[in-house]
Amino acid sequence: MSARWQDKAACRGLDAELFFPETDTEAWEAQRICLGCEVQEECLAHALGFREKAGVWGGATERDRRRIIRRSRRAASAAAAG
């Protein structure tokens, strides 16, 4: 992963407000931009690693990221148990 993945982000230079919508329903435009981004995975990994609380990161809303974290914890627990 590049130390400067942000320099390659499709959102670079765009209005940051677009990526911090009031509701998940309003996140569609930011998510559309993320779909075509070459560093989408790095962005999402950053958001998960730093527990970003708000905004769309790597195409995932705050709710999406909470789901990803829960699934990851469940998988780790299941692997440890068995």
Beta strands, then each sheet from edge to edge (+ up, - down):
end
